[in-house]
Amino acid sequence: MWLVKPVVFLSYAHEDRDAVSKLCDRLKASGFEPWMDVHDLVAGDWRLEIDRGLRRSEYFIACLSKHTENPREVLKYEHDSAIDIQRR
């Protein structure tokens, strides 16, 4: 088992929140620390908070569904930022 739980960033469309919440619970039970907006996004600049979550994360899970086919601003920002952080 890990001394520090690996952080997993969960990116998803809000219409899929219930399914992703179940995934979040399973990750917690398996020894991971999931980052999910409804639990970890605090008031303020959402871009800054997402960047912090992405930089802390060892893993990024893009939960894709029919709701992510035409991503909204936040989802697109998460994906673009994750790719940018990975490049650096």
C-alpha positions in Angstrom: 0.0 0.0 0.0 1.1 3.6 -0.7 2.3 5.9 2.1 0.6 8.8 0.3 -2.6 8.1 -1.7 -2.2 8.8 -5.4 -4.5 11.6 -6.5 -6.8 10.8 -9.5 -8.4 13.8 -11.3 -11.9 12.9 -12.5 -13.1 14.9 -15.5 -16.7 14.4 -16.6 -19.9 16.0 -17.9 -22.2 17.1 -15.0 -25.0 14.9 -16.5 -22.8 11.9 -15.6 -22.2 13.0 -12.0 -24.0 10.0 -10.4 -22.0 7.4 -12.3 -18.7 9.3 -11.7 -19.6 9.6 -7.9 -19.8 5.8 -7.8 -16.4 5.6 -9.5 -15.1 8.1 -7.0 -16.3 5.9 -4.1 -14.6 2.8 -5.7 -11.3 4.7 -6.1 -11.4 5.8 -2.5 -12.1 2.2 -1.4 -9.1 1.1 -3.4 -6.7 3.5 -1.8 -6.7 6.4 -4.2 -7.6 10.1 -3.5 -9.9 11.2 -6.2 -10.3 14.8 -7.1 -13.8 15.6 -8.1 -15.2 19.0 -8.6 -18.3 18.6 -6.4 -16.0 17.6 -3.5 -12.8 19.6 -4.2 -13.7 22.7 -6.1 -13.9 25.6 -3.6 -15.4 29.0 -4.3 -13.3 31.4 -6.3 -11.5 31.1 -9.6 -12.5 27.7 -10.9 -9.6 27.7 -13.4 -7.1 28.1 -10.6 -8.7 25.4 -8.6 -8.7 23.0 -11.5 -5.1 23.8 -12.3 -4.2 23.0 -8.6 -6.1 19.7 -8.8 -4.4 18.7 -12.0 -0.9 19.5 -10.8 -1.5 17.5 -7.6 -2.8 14.5 -9.6 -0.7 11.5 -10.7 -3.6 10.3 -12.8 -6.3 11.8 -15.0 -9.4 10.0 -15.9 -11.6 11.4 -18.7 -15.0 9.9 -18.2 -16.4 10.0 -21.7 -20.1 9.6 -22.6 -22.6 11.0 -25.1 -22.6 14.1 -22.8 -19.0 14.9 -23.5 -19.3 14.7 -27.3 -19.6 18.5 -27.5 -17.6 19.6 -24.4 -18.6 22.8 -22.6 -16.1 25.4 -21.4 -15.0 23.7 -18.1 -14.6 20.2 -19.6 -12.6 21.6 -22.5 -10.4 23.6 -20.1 -9.8 20.4 -18.0 -8.7 18.4 -21.0 -6.6 21.1 -22.5 -4.9 21.9 -19.2 -4.2 18.3 -18.4 -2.5 17.9 -21.8 -0.5 21.1 -21.3 0.7 20.0 -17.8 1.7 16.6 -19.2 3.8 18.3 -21.9 5.7 20.3 -19.3 
